[in-house]
Amino acid sequence: MHIPPYDNLNKPIVDIGNSTVPLNYFNIVKLKAGETFEYSVPGFETCIVPATGYIHVTVDGFTANDLGGRGVDVWDGDPEGVYVPSGRLANLRAVTDTEVFVAGAKYDEVLEPFAVRKDELDLVQYGSDDTKTHRKIKHILGQKQADKVGRLLVSELFTVGAGGWSGFPSHKHDTDRLPLETRHDETYNFRFKPNHGSGVQMLQREDGKPGDAYHIVDGSTICLDNGYHPCAVLPGYQMYYFTILGGLSQRSLVQYFQPSHADQVETIPGIKDMIAKFK
């Protein structure tokens, strides 16, 4: 499902009970310096990630000051985040004008809040210009935080260079059938540089049969429930997408590669290291 960009007025873009991705939650909060915002999501653990600007975050007795720090866009520095336990009240206060992503996954157990600073990110770069698959991943809630989080994985993915493919070889993760695959609902929010760039999100429900394609622009949100789902950016542009994964029965992601393309796993430099990091 494609949700075109719109002014969501700080209300969830993907709310609890979403029919396409019931395991996900997503909000974009925009604040002017000095403004505040509070939220709690019953039954969902969440992660607060400033796209731009600085915020102070308070969760119960835990405080993370001066979180974020990027300037004009998501390419202007590294992300930071705060993990908010399921159902807990989080308070955000904008130090500067800010845009904030709030990612969530369904999970009932209440854990402890914590911050992820720039030096605690898990960084991965893989692919190549030759294979048109060159990209960089910044895991905010990744393998390093595995013992502190329930079902939520949060990452930022960047195409490297100008143009190319991401999420290839095509894969899916819509069915719990270990050891081959896990059920993880997935939600993306896309940005482009320059921001008048665009791309395409493919969604092929069955191998060997035609699927769907969505024209994605700066601010597009994509919700993925089932099917193989590579995406691409136009030549001459860079693409970013904020990625939310919520597992049904476990946090570690097991991707099932589309049989007709699975052999290309062997052709893309570093892709096996990338796969191993979604834990």
C-alpha positions, 0 to 999 in steps of 0.5 A: 500500500502506498500512502502519498505524502500529506500533512498528518498534523502529528497524527499517526500515518500508520496507527494501531490496528492497521489492516495492512501492517497490524504489527507496525506503527508510524508517526511523523511529528513536526515541532517548532523550537520550544513546542512539546508533544506527548504520546503513548501507544498501548501494546506497542514498543516505539522508537523516537528518531529525529529526522532533523533538529534536536529534541529532549525526550523524557520517558518515565524517569529516563531523560535523553537530552539533545537527541538528534542534531541533523541539519537540513535533511537526513543526509546531514549527519547520523541518526540517534534514537530513544527506545520507548517501552510498550504503552509508556508515556513519552514526552518530546520537547523541541530544542530547534525546529524538528521533524521526528519519526516515531516507529513502533512494533506490536509487543506487550511486555514492558522493558526499559527505555534507553537512548541510542547515540551516534557512536552506538549505531550499527553501520553496514555498507554493501553492494557495488556500482557495477551491480547497481545495488550499492547502499548503506544501512544505519541500524538504530535498533539493530543487532547491538540492541537485541537484548533490550528490545522485543520485536522492533527493528529500526534502520535507515537505508541509503542508496550510494551514488546516483540511481540504483536498486535496493532490496534486491535480490527480491525477497519477502518475509510474510509467513512464519515458517522457520527456518526458511522465513519469518513474518515481519510487517514492514513500513517505509518512509522515503526521501530523495536528494534532490527532493524532486527525485522519485523512484518505484516500489515493486510488490510481486505477490507470486513468483512468475506472475505480474505484480504491482508498482507504486510511484514513490516521491519525497515523503511517500510511505509504503506498507508491506504485508506480503510479497517480494518488494525491491525498490529503485531510484531514478538515475541522478538521485539519491534515495533514503528510506526509514525502515520499520520492521515488526516481528510476529513471533521473534525479532530476528528477521529471516528473509526468503529470497525469490526463487527466480532471483535467489542466485544473485545473492552470490553476485552482490558484494557484502550482502550476506553480512547485511542479511546477518545484521537484521537480528 
